Amino acid sequence: MRTPPVRQQQADSRLPQPGAVISRLYKGQTLQVEVLPAGFAFQGTVYTSLSAIAKAITGSHCNGFLFFHLHQERNQP
């Protein structure tokens, strides 16, 4: 029986390498998120996405890359 190939998830170019810390000032507090090989650590909890952390912080859905200012400017012709 053949084992299906393991698909490796491509790292998003907007993210720093695992072990890095993403910081953001929000409502007078500095928030720090550690980038893990498979997720993100924030205040003792591991999350699968930055959007999940942003939702936990704000109480509403928002794009995690935008919330943590990790979006890239698009080159316009």
Contacts in CASP RR format, 6 or more apart in sequence:
PFRMAT RR
TARGET T0000
AUTHOR 0000-0000-0000
METHOD contacts of the structure
MODEL  1
MRTPPVRQQQADSRLPQPGAVISRLYKGQTLQVEVLPAGFAFQGTVYTSL
SAIAKAITGSHCNGFLFFHLHQERNQP
13 72 0 8 1.000
14 65 0 8 1.000
14 70 0 8 1.000
14 71 0 8 1.000
14 72 0 8 1.000
15 35 0 8 1.000
15 70 0 8 1.000
16 22 0 8 1.000
16 35 0 8 1.000
17 35 0 8 1.000
18 35 0 8 1.000
18 36 0 8 1.000
18 37 0 8 1.000
19 34 0 8 1.000
19 35 0 8 1.000
19 36 0 8 1.000
20 34 0 8 1.000
20 35 0 8 1.000
21 32 0 8 1.000
21 33 0 8 1.000
21 34 0 8 1.000
21 35 0 8 1.000
22 32 0 8 1.000
22 33 0 8 1.000
22 34 0 8 1.000
22 35 0 8 1.000
22 40 0 8 1.000
22 50 0 8 1.000
22 68 0 8 1.000
22 70 0 8 1.000
23 30 0 8 1.000
23 31 0 8 1.000
23 32 0 8 1.000
23 33 0 8 1.000
24 30 0 8 1.000
24 31 0 8 1.000
24 67 0 8 1.000
24 68 0 8 1.000
24 69 0 8 1.000
25 31 0 8 1.000
26 57 0 8 1.000
31 42 0 8 1.000
31 57 0 8 1.000
32 42 0 8 1.000
33 40 0 8 1.000
33 41 0 8 1.000
33 42 0 8 1.000
33 50 0 8 1.000
33 53 0 8 1.000
33 68 0 8 1.000
34 40 0 8 1.000
34 41 0 8 1.000
34 42 0 8 1.000
36 46 0 8 1.000
39 46 0 8 1.000
39 47 0 8 1.000
39 48 0 8 1.000
39 49 0 8 1.000
40 46 0 8 1.000
40 47 0 8 1.000
40 48 0 8 1.000
40 49 0 8 1.000
40 50 0 8 1.000
40 53 0 8 1.000
41 47 0 8 1.000
42 53 0 8 1.000
42 56 0 8 1.000
45 56 0 8 1.000
47 53 0 8 1.000
47 56 0 8 1.000
49 64 0 8 1.000
50 64 0 8 1.000
50 65 0 8 1.000
50 67 0 8 1.000
50 68 0 8 1.000
50 70 0 8 1.000
51 61 0 8 1.000
51 62 0 8 1.000
51 63 0 8 1.000
51 64 0 8 1.000
51 67 0 8 1.000
53 64 0 8 1.000
54 61 0 8 1.000
54 62 0 8 1.000
54 63 0 8 1.000
54 64 0 8 1.000
54 67 0 8 1.000
54 68 0 8 1.000
55 61 0 8 1.000
55 62 0 8 1.000
57 67 0 8 1.000
58 67 0 8 1.000
63 71 0 8 1.000
64 70 0 8 1.000
65 71 0 8 1.000
END
